Amino acid sequence: MATTVGDVSYPRDERTLFARKATGLVRGWSVRDGFIYAFFSINLITLGLFIFSYAVFIPDGSLMWAVIISGAYLVLQAITYASLIAAMPRAGGDYIWISRVLGGGIGFVLAACGWWFILWHWVPIYANILNVEVFVPLGAIVGADGWVSFFTQPKGLFTASIITAILASTVISLGMRVYARIQKFCFYGGLVGLAFMFVLLLINSKTDFISAFNTQAGDVLGTSGNAYDATVKTGTVGTDAGSSVATFGAAKGVFLLIPFMLFFNLWSNWGATLYGEVRGASDFRKNVYAMGGALLATTGLAVVMFLLIAKTMGWEFYNAANNGYWGTIYAYVEGAPMGSTFPYPGMLASFLMGGAFWQFLLVSLLSLWFFGWVGTVFLSSTRVVFAAAFDRVLPEAAAKVTRNGVPIVAIALMLIPSIPIAYFYAYNSSFFDWTLAATEVIAITFAGSAIAALILPWRKPEIYNASPIARYKIAGIPLITVAAGGFLILLGFAVYEWLTNTIYGIDYHLHRGSIWYMLVLYGIALGIYLGSRIYRRSQGIDMRMVHSEIPVE
């Protein structure tokens, strides 16, 4: 006698809880590939330089010290996730850990919102960075004024969003091995561009930069006269932190900057959902080196960049330029020489070289940081969708993979919804406001994994004791528990500040639409889970049993 579950028929004695006996995914990555992926995820050039510009809104704290303190503290996150990976190295990451430790409903709702729904909304965020750090600077350097104008309008943002979504889907569909080669090329090429930029800032003086900026900003951006001094004068609102890059500033200001910095450096664990496809994933120390190493290396590079910017551009100028940019957008600064052109340090550093060829070359090399990063908007999420489908929470079609281990339907479930989301993001200001809590939702998902890690030794002792992390303790307390507890404190602080402090733009006082929108997404995820549970029960499948087992990779 056979029993049919979904579109699969099993002899009654061989019936499985999962969509099939093994995932079919390919272990196409080494831990080194995971390190490079983590390095791109905490992206100094894309996310870093963009979020650093927000420091002008908390002027009495030191940006450099905020990055150092948050980067050092987030090693606890790397230890937490390295431990979870070593204990359960499965595709799906947060979804698997939360569902197996805290329960299937909690795991699916948190992971569906934090990894599936919310990443649709990150496509236009990526696209905006593509515009301000790649398309607009390159167009301005070659004098393509029409191109620049197009990509500073809503239609340009929507176009860039489509480009971003298609690029991400394409590189992911090639498979993990090919993706690894692409990201290596972008990684090493991007490092060449970063070194190029650092050398330019190192060998030139502030006087050299002022002269170059006044000349090249006129040629490239259409400014006139002493644009350097004008930038400083018009961008003075909220730039009191600009006097010295190394000054700690007010402690309160530093700690209030940290929730901003998490937009940049919270993502060392972004590849955790992929570790079912990483060779040697059960090696705890290698996982720490991959994620923690990427985090600390990026933090160190950020410090070097800050010091070089302060030396050559001037810290006061850097803050004033950022304030002029945001002030122009939000209409509290008038007459900023660069107007609504983002003061991208890569482009500004290129002004130290006369001639469009060298400027174009530097910005192009730095653009590899975007193109090596673009796949991250979908890749990690597809494995969460895949894992939920493999558990039969989602339709089993999303768990099907190609010969090279690519879950094509899962990619489609990321790509297709992202296009209308990007359209509304670009053209509807109310919808844009609703999406402002995009980082907060992901942080809440991470908190779910941190809680699972905190109690893992007691909640699932058979898994913990059989894993290589069982031997790591601090004063008799499991290391995973200590690290997860520390990480939860940071997440709790950040979420509290995001919800209550108006400076971050997602508080419930002035931006309730964003909170309600995110609650709607959680409601949809809960509805999907409950509907799936009822449907599977009608097939004779108990979802509680599914979420009590670990799938075979």
LUMFI-449145 format. One line per field, with one value per residue (C-alpha): residue in three letters; x, y, z. Coordinates in nm, 3 decimals. Layout:
# residues N
r = [Ala	...] $
u = [X	...] $
v = [Y	...] $
w = [Z	...] $
END
This chain:
# residues 553
r = [Met	Ala	Thr	Thr	Val	Gly	Asp	Val	Ser	Tyr	Pro	Arg	Asp	Glu	Arg	Thr	Leu	Phe	Ala	Arg	Lys	Ala	Thr	Gly	Leu	Val	Arg	Gly	Trp	Ser	Val	Arg	Asp	Gly	Phe	Ile	Tyr	Ala	Phe	Phe	Ser	Ile	Asn	Leu	Ile	Thr	Leu	Gly	Leu	Phe	Ile	Phe	Ser	Tyr	Ala	Val	Phe	Ile	Pro	Asp	Gly	Ser	Leu	Met	Trp	Ala	Val	Ile	Ile	Ser	Gly	Ala	Tyr	Leu	Val	Leu	Gln	Ala	Ile	Thr	Tyr	Ala	Ser	Leu	Ile	Ala	Ala	Met	Pro	Arg	Ala	Gly	Gly	Asp	Tyr	Ile	Trp	Ile	Ser	Arg	Val	Leu	Gly	Gly	Gly	Ile	Gly	Phe	Val	Leu	Ala	Ala	Cys	Gly	Trp	Trp	Phe	Ile	Leu	Trp	His	Trp	Val	Pro	Ile	Tyr	Ala	Asn	Ile	Leu	Asn	Val	Glu	Val	Phe	Val	Pro	Leu	Gly	Ala	Ile	Val	Gly	Ala	Asp	Gly	Trp	Val	Ser	Phe	Phe	Thr	Gln	Pro	Lys	Gly	Leu	Phe	Thr	Ala	Ser	Ile	Ile	Thr	Ala	Ile	Leu	Ala	Ser	Thr	Val	Ile	Ser	Leu	Gly	Met	Arg	Val	Tyr	Ala	Arg	Ile	Gln	Lys	Phe	Cys	Phe	Tyr	Gly	Gly	Leu	Val	Gly	Leu	Ala	Phe	Met	Phe	Val	Leu	Leu	Leu	Ile	Asn	Ser	Lys	Thr	Asp	Phe	Ile	Ser	Ala	Phe	Asn	Thr	Gln	Ala	Gly	Asp	Val	Leu	Gly	Thr	Ser	Gly	Asn	Ala	Tyr	Asp	Ala	Thr	Val	Lys	Thr	Gly	Thr	Val	Gly	Thr	Asp	Ala	Gly	Ser	Ser	Val	Ala	Thr	Phe	Gly	Ala	Ala	Lys	Gly	Val	Phe	Leu	Leu	Ile	Pro	Phe	Met	Leu	Phe	Phe	Asn	Leu	Trp	Ser	Asn	Trp	Gly	Ala	Thr	Leu	Tyr	Gly	Glu	Val	Arg	Gly	Ala	Ser	Asp	Phe	Arg	Lys	Asn	Val	Tyr	Ala	Met	Gly	Gly	Ala	Leu	Leu	Ala	Thr	Thr	Gly	Leu	Ala	Val	Val	Met	Phe	Leu	Leu	Ile	Ala	Lys	Thr	Met	Gly	Trp	Glu	Phe	Tyr	Asn	Ala	Ala	Asn	Asn	Gly	Tyr	Trp	Gly	Thr	Ile	Tyr	Ala	Tyr	Val	Glu	Gly	Ala	Pro	Met	Gly	Ser	Thr	Phe	Pro	Tyr	Pro	Gly	Met	Leu	Ala	Ser	Phe	Leu	Met	Gly	Gly	Ala	Phe	Trp	Gln	Phe	Leu	Leu	Val	Ser	Leu	Leu	Ser	Leu	Trp	Phe	Phe	Gly	Trp	Val	Gly	Thr	Val	Phe	Leu	Ser	Ser	Thr	Arg	Val	Val	Phe	Ala	Ala	Ala	Phe	Asp	Arg	Val	Leu	Pro	Glu	Ala	Ala	Ala	Lys	Val	Thr	Arg	Asn	Gly	Val	Pro	Ile	Val	Ala	Ile	Ala	Leu	Met	Leu	Ile	Pro	Ser	Ile	Pro	Ile	Ala	Tyr	Phe	Tyr	Ala	Tyr	Asn	Ser	Ser	Phe	Phe	Asp	Trp	Thr	Leu	Ala	Ala	Thr	Glu	Val	Ile	Ala	Ile	Thr	Phe	Ala	Gly	Ser	Ala	Ile	Ala	Ala	Leu	Ile	Leu	Pro	Trp	Arg	Lys	Pro	Glu	Ile	Tyr	Asn	Ala	Ser	Pro	Ile	Ala	Arg	Tyr	Lys	Ile	Ala	Gly	Ile	Pro	Leu	Ile	Thr	Val	Ala	Ala	Gly	Gly	Phe	Leu	Ile	Leu	Leu	Gly	Phe	Ala	Val	Tyr	Glu	Trp	Leu	Thr	Asn	Thr	Ile	Tyr	Gly	Ile	Asp	Tyr	His	Leu	His	Arg	Gly	Ser	Ile	Trp	Tyr	Met	Leu	Val	Leu	Tyr	Gly	Ile	Ala	Leu	Gly	Ile	Tyr	Leu	Gly	Ser	Arg	Ile	Tyr	Arg	Arg	Ser	Gln	Gly	Ile	Asp	Met	Arg	Met	Val	His	Ser	Glu	Ile	Pro	Val	Glu] $
u = [0.000	0.123	0.048	0.053	0.176	0.171	0.298	0.515	0.407	0.570	0.526	0.355	0.661	0.892	0.678	0.883	0.802	0.990	0.943	1.203	1.477	1.759	1.763	1.955	2.161	2.529	2.813	2.976	3.140	3.441	3.456	3.673	3.384	3.170	3.425	3.412	3.031	3.034	3.283	3.046	2.749	2.912	2.995	3.222	3.168	2.796	2.621	2.906	2.960	2.586	2.501	2.805	2.643	2.364	2.609	2.532	2.198	2.375	2.649	2.789	2.913	3.216	3.140	3.473	3.425	3.068	3.198	3.480	3.259	2.974	3.214	3.394	3.069	2.918	3.184	2.929	2.690	2.953	3.015	2.640	2.583	2.904	2.779	2.434	2.585	2.822	2.533	2.286	2.464	2.151	2.017	1.767	1.967	1.743	1.429	1.576	1.719	1.415	1.166	1.359	1.422	1.129	0.863	0.763	0.512	0.755	1.033	0.832	0.672	1.003	1.198	0.928	0.914	1.285	1.421	1.145	0.896	1.133	1.405	1.161	1.182	1.561	1.575	1.508	1.748	2.021	1.909	1.938	2.296	2.361	2.241	2.428	2.756	2.777	2.540	2.536	2.913	3.010	2.761	2.878	3.244	3.182	2.943	2.628	2.391	2.077	2.188	2.256	1.920	1.736	1.887	1.808	1.434	1.176	1.183	1.559	1.517	1.259	1.481	1.778	1.556	1.470	1.840	1.926	1.658	1.752	2.125	2.071	1.845	2.084	2.399	2.212	2.063	2.414	2.472	2.690	3.018	2.981	2.857	3.171	3.390	3.196	3.222	3.595	3.653	3.454	3.623	3.979	3.896	3.714	4.014	4.232	3.992	3.990	4.371	4.379	4.152	4.352	4.681	4.535	4.421	4.751	4.990	4.790	4.748	4.440	4.562	4.585	4.230	4.087	4.246	4.137	3.785	3.733	3.850	3.698	3.368	3.321	3.394	3.203	2.926	2.887	2.985	3.157	3.408	3.548	3.312	3.511	3.456	3.097	3.031	3.163	2.966	2.633	2.657	2.733	2.400	2.467	2.835	2.994	3.141	3.358	3.648	3.839	3.781	3.961	3.774	3.533	3.270	2.975	2.926	2.552	2.610	2.839	2.587	2.302	2.506	2.530	2.168	2.254	2.573	2.381	2.241	2.600	2.769	2.487	2.522	2.829	2.582	2.415	2.554	2.434	2.134	2.375	2.588	2.409	2.610	2.945	3.210	3.337	3.039	3.048	3.390	3.304	3.636	3.640	3.289	3.401	3.698	3.474	3.211	3.409	3.711	3.502	3.349	3.679	3.858	3.582	3.588	3.963	3.926	3.656	3.891	4.165	3.918	3.801	4.157	4.247	3.932	4.006	4.368	4.307	3.947	3.900	3.652	3.459	3.420	3.308	3.036	2.930	2.905	2.686	2.472	2.440	2.318	2.053	1.972	1.896	1.675	1.486	1.490	1.668	1.986	1.993	2.267	2.485	2.731	2.681	2.305	2.133	2.446	2.557	2.909	3.045	3.403	3.509	3.413	3.561	3.891	3.894	3.902	4.264	4.342	4.293	4.114	3.795	3.971	4.137	3.834	3.610	3.853	3.858	3.481	3.442	3.677	3.492	3.164	3.273	3.179	2.820	2.825	2.983	2.721	2.408	2.336	2.305	1.966	1.814	2.064	2.036	1.659	1.609	1.746	1.494	1.210	1.359	1.386	1.027	0.908	1.124	0.940	0.613	0.512	0.527	0.431	0.683	0.759	0.973	1.193	1.274	1.629	1.805	2.094	2.340	2.139	1.953	1.600	1.452	1.100	1.241	1.429	1.105	0.934	1.198	1.217	0.854	0.713	1.013	0.916	0.579	0.731	1.008	0.752	0.554	0.879	0.992	0.665	0.465	0.606	0.357	0.464	0.829	0.760	0.597	0.916	1.146	1.148	1.318	1.626	1.422	1.230	1.554	1.698	1.389	1.449	1.809	1.676	1.470	1.785	1.972	1.700	1.717	2.096	2.063	1.853	1.982	2.196	1.886	1.609	1.784	2.060	2.090	2.181	2.406	2.599	2.660	2.799	3.157	3.044	2.964	3.324	3.335	3.236	3.301	3.297	3.095	2.834	2.806	2.981	2.681	2.461	2.702	2.746	2.374	2.286	2.529	2.404	2.043	2.131	2.254	1.949	1.716	1.886	1.870	1.506	1.406	1.584	1.441	1.088	1.108	1.368	1.253	1.609	1.599	1.282	1.098	0.959	0.599	0.542	0.571	0.594	0.318	0.240	0.572	0.498	0.147	0.275	0.528	0.259	0.051	0.345	0.372	-0.001	0.033	0.317	0.109	-0.186	0.034	0.164	-0.178	-0.326	-0.039	-0.073	-0.444	-0.384	-0.102	-0.312	-0.574	-0.297	-0.207	0.110	0.169	0.377	0.493	0.669	0.826	0.971	1.105	1.333	1.648	1.637	1.917	2.128] $
v = [0.000	0.351	0.683	1.001	1.322	1.624	1.498	1.222	0.864	0.660	0.301	0.329	0.200	0.450	0.761	1.067	1.380	1.594	1.663	1.394	1.203	1.452	1.817	1.776	2.085	2.080	2.153	2.385	2.630	2.621	2.811	3.062	3.128	3.185	3.440	3.633	3.624	3.762	4.029	4.139	4.125	4.373	4.589	4.883	5.053	5.002	4.981	5.137	5.460	5.507	5.467	5.666	5.969	5.946	6.024	6.394	6.335	6.249	6.514	6.474	6.117	5.975	5.776	5.597	5.487	5.378	5.147	5.013	4.943	4.787	4.583	4.444	4.367	4.191	3.921	3.774	3.745	3.565	3.320	3.263	3.185	2.985	2.770	2.720	2.628	2.376	2.218	2.213	2.283	2.290	2.504	2.753	2.879	3.087	2.904	2.564	2.667	2.857	2.599	2.308	2.479	2.718	2.567	2.552	2.837	3.082	2.970	3.012	3.346	3.505	3.362	3.431	3.797	3.845	3.654	3.629	3.917	4.187	4.113	4.214	4.560	4.558	4.545	4.921	4.989	4.807	4.988	5.329	5.248	5.131	5.470	5.696	5.500	5.362	5.498	5.866	5.903	5.722	5.925	6.251	6.172	6.121	6.414	6.210	6.465	6.292	5.964	6.134	6.309	5.985	5.792	6.066	6.039	5.778	5.614	5.576	5.411	5.170	5.089	5.027	4.803	4.588	4.569	4.472	4.202	4.050	4.057	3.891	3.622	3.553	3.503	3.286	3.067	2.976	2.769	2.801	2.707	2.964	3.223	3.164	3.239	3.558	3.686	3.607	3.812	4.104	4.066	4.084	4.349	4.551	4.525	4.665	4.959	5.013	5.005	5.250	5.486	5.452	5.526	5.839	5.965	5.871	6.040	6.361	6.643	6.836	7.128	6.894	6.776	7.127	7.232	6.915	6.930	7.291	7.211	6.867	6.934	7.217	6.993	6.687	6.827	7.176	7.365	7.702	7.903	7.770	7.473	7.324	7.625	7.659	7.295	7.349	7.672	7.546	7.209	7.323	7.221	6.923	6.881	6.955	6.604	6.707	6.867	6.545	6.195	6.037	6.227	6.000	6.271	6.227	5.865	5.895	6.012	5.716	5.464	5.631	5.595	5.217	5.143	5.332	5.129	4.801	4.877	4.821	4.569	4.345	4.111	3.894	3.604	3.669	3.346	3.136	3.010	2.869	2.650	2.336	2.392	2.469	2.201	2.178	2.368	2.170	2.316	2.579	2.761	2.795	2.940	3.197	3.288	3.327	3.551	3.714	3.760	3.939	4.158	4.261	4.306	4.535	4.728	4.776	4.896	5.139	5.290	5.329	5.497	5.738	5.841	5.889	6.090	6.309	6.357	6.441	6.557	6.695	6.549	6.875	6.875	6.510	6.570	6.897	6.728	6.454	6.707	6.912	6.603	6.507	6.871	6.922	6.612	6.703	7.077	7.205	7.313	7.556	7.613	7.306	7.297	6.925	6.954	6.616	6.436	6.187	6.278	5.934	5.918	5.697	5.969	6.243	6.054	6.016	6.396	6.376	6.250	6.477	6.321	6.125	5.796	5.750	5.876	5.637	5.350	5.404	5.428	5.123	4.917	5.025	4.933	4.568	4.595	4.637	4.368	4.115	4.206	4.219	3.846	3.869	4.036	3.700	3.417	3.366	3.412	3.142	2.883	2.986	2.954	2.622	2.490	2.584	2.407	2.104	2.092	2.112	2.445	2.599	2.418	2.147	2.298	2.558	2.274	2.139	2.197	2.180	1.948	2.197	2.239	2.562	2.610	2.789	2.829	2.977	3.232	3.318	3.370	3.633	3.795	3.831	4.006	4.239	4.418	4.565	4.638	4.837	5.022	5.139	5.218	5.444	5.619	5.620	5.819	5.669	5.317	5.425	5.532	5.196	5.012	5.199	4.916	4.678	4.636	4.603	4.300	4.119	4.204	4.052	3.731	3.730	3.771	3.456	3.264	3.417	3.296	2.950	2.950	3.070	2.771	2.511	2.319	2.256	2.257	2.018	1.852	1.561	1.802	2.020	1.736	1.565	1.885	2.018	2.328	2.130	2.153	2.534	2.686	3.000	2.947	2.631	2.811	2.704	2.955	2.959	3.074	3.349	3.478	3.464	3.645	3.925	3.950	3.971	4.272	4.462	4.364	4.466	4.805	4.865	4.762	4.979	5.280	5.222	5.205	5.498	5.746	5.972	6.019	5.681	5.755	5.430	5.514	5.442	5.809	5.950	5.646	5.415	5.322	5.134	4.945	4.851	4.743	4.511	4.370	4.294	4.099	3.899	3.831	3.703	3.471	3.338	3.282	3.084	2.865	2.794	2.722	2.487	2.309	2.248	2.130	1.894	1.753	1.661	1.464	1.285	1.486	1.628	1.945	1.916	1.595	1.763	2.036	1.788	1.628	1.755	1.708	1.520	1.739] $
w = [0.000	-0.080	0.080	-0.128	0.034	-0.196	-0.530	-0.382	-0.325	-0.047	0.068	0.407	0.593	0.419	0.458	0.547	0.740	0.490	0.120	0.045	0.221	0.149	0.048	-0.278	-0.204	-0.303	-0.060	-0.308	-0.065	0.161	0.489	0.303	0.065	0.373	0.497	0.169	0.175	0.531	0.423	0.148	0.384	0.625	0.330	0.413	0.078	0.016	0.352	0.547	0.357	0.320	0.689	0.804	0.645	0.904	1.186	1.137	1.308	1.635	1.632	1.984	1.938	1.760	1.447	1.465	1.825	1.756	1.481	1.699	2.003	1.804	1.593	1.897	2.077	1.776	1.806	2.048	1.755	1.550	1.836	1.880	1.514	1.477	1.765	1.616	1.280	1.439	1.633	1.340	1.007	0.795	0.513	0.651	0.947	1.173	1.061	1.146	1.484	1.608	1.487	1.643	1.977	2.029	1.803	1.438	1.448	1.609	1.377	1.060	1.151	1.254	0.961	0.699	0.801	0.869	0.570	0.311	0.317	0.437	0.180	-0.094	0.062	0.062	-0.319	-0.356	-0.067	-0.258	-0.574	-0.411	-0.313	-0.671	-0.787	-0.545	-0.543	-0.898	-1.162	-1.062	-0.993	-1.314	-1.515	-1.362	-1.430	-1.803	-1.827	-1.894	-1.743	-1.874	-1.719	-1.385	-1.391	-1.470	-1.179	-0.929	-1.000	-0.889	-1.233	-1.195	-0.855	-0.993	-1.292	-1.063	-0.849	-1.151	-1.241	-0.882	-0.863	-1.200	-1.125	-0.788	-0.933	-1.220	-1.013	-0.763	-1.035	-1.155	-0.843	-0.535	-0.703	-0.981	-0.732	-0.525	-0.827	-0.904	-0.548	-0.538	-0.852	-0.708	-0.368	-0.493	-0.752	-0.487	-0.254	-0.533	-0.565	-0.188	-0.175	-0.468	-0.275	0.047	-0.131	-0.291	0.047	0.208	-0.035	-0.076	0.174	0.278	0.067	-0.233	-0.177	-0.137	-0.464	-0.644	-0.507	-0.608	-0.962	-1.017	-0.840	-1.086	-1.384	-1.259	-1.038	-1.178	-0.863	-0.878	-0.680	-0.352	-0.326	-0.036	0.193	0.075	0.162	0.514	0.562	0.431	0.603	0.955	1.110	1.336	1.251	1.588	1.583	1.295	1.480	1.545	1.420	1.717	1.991	2.178	2.220	2.452	2.562	2.510	2.152	2.080	2.208	2.019	1.703	1.750	1.640	1.319	1.279	1.303	0.958	0.843	1.075	1.204	0.908	0.976	1.012	0.675	0.533	0.826	0.626	0.366	0.588	0.479	0.160	0.323	0.363	0.720	0.863	1.186	1.271	1.534	1.526	1.149	1.161	1.417	1.200	0.894	1.053	1.332	1.106	0.842	1.112	1.271	0.939	0.814	1.141	1.104	0.745	0.854	1.112	0.852	0.617	0.885	0.968	0.602	0.532	0.834	0.725	0.360	0.318	0.667	0.913	0.932	0.553	0.548	0.807	0.642	0.300	0.445	0.626	0.308	0.124	0.380	0.444	0.076	0.064	0.381	0.306	0.616	0.432	0.140	-0.112	-0.050	-0.345	-0.412	-0.366	-0.377	-0.503	-0.238	-0.117	-0.198	-0.064	-0.356	-0.602	-0.382	-0.357	-0.736	-0.766	-0.650	-1.001	-1.298	-1.593	-1.629	-1.715	-1.376	-1.189	-1.379	-1.316	-0.939	-0.904	-1.131	-0.916	-0.603	-0.772	-0.748	-0.381	-0.497	-0.766	-0.530	-0.270	-0.486	-0.461	-0.084	-0.119	-0.227	-0.178	0.199	0.186	-0.076	0.167	0.433	0.181	0.068	0.424	0.507	0.191	0.271	0.607	0.411	0.566	0.218	-0.105	-0.184	-0.525	-0.345	-0.216	-0.562	-0.682	-1.016	-1.094	-0.947	-0.628	-0.708	-0.565	-0.866	-0.726	-0.406	-0.620	-0.798	-0.461	-0.388	-0.732	-0.837	-0.526	-0.507	-0.832	-0.721	-0.379	-0.551	-0.762	-0.459	-0.276	-0.560	-0.638	-0.314	-0.022	0.224	0.132	0.161	0.520	0.593	0.499	0.738	0.995	0.751	0.970	1.288	1.160	1.076	1.419	1.583	1.385	1.508	1.861	1.812	1.720	2.013	2.252	2.093	2.138	2.497	2.603	2.357	2.613	2.828	2.572	2.332	2.534	2.290	2.009	2.224	2.388	2.054	1.898	1.910	2.102	2.418	2.537	2.530	2.864	3.067	3.445	3.386	3.171	2.806	2.580	2.347	2.636	2.743	2.387	2.307	2.629	2.549	2.192	2.314	2.529	2.223	2.018	2.301	2.330	1.954	1.915	2.212	2.065	1.717	1.860	2.102	1.973	1.691	1.562	1.381	1.188	1.275	1.620	1.712	1.801	1.447	1.222	1.335	0.977	0.957	1.277	1.164	0.824	0.983	1.213	0.903	0.760	1.083	1.060	0.704	0.809	1.097	0.863	0.622	0.904	1.054	0.712	0.632	0.963	0.906	0.550	0.647	0.930	0.670	0.496	0.816	0.883	1.230	1.190	1.551	1.457	1.153	1.371	1.622	1.362	1.190	0.810	0.634	0.404] $
END
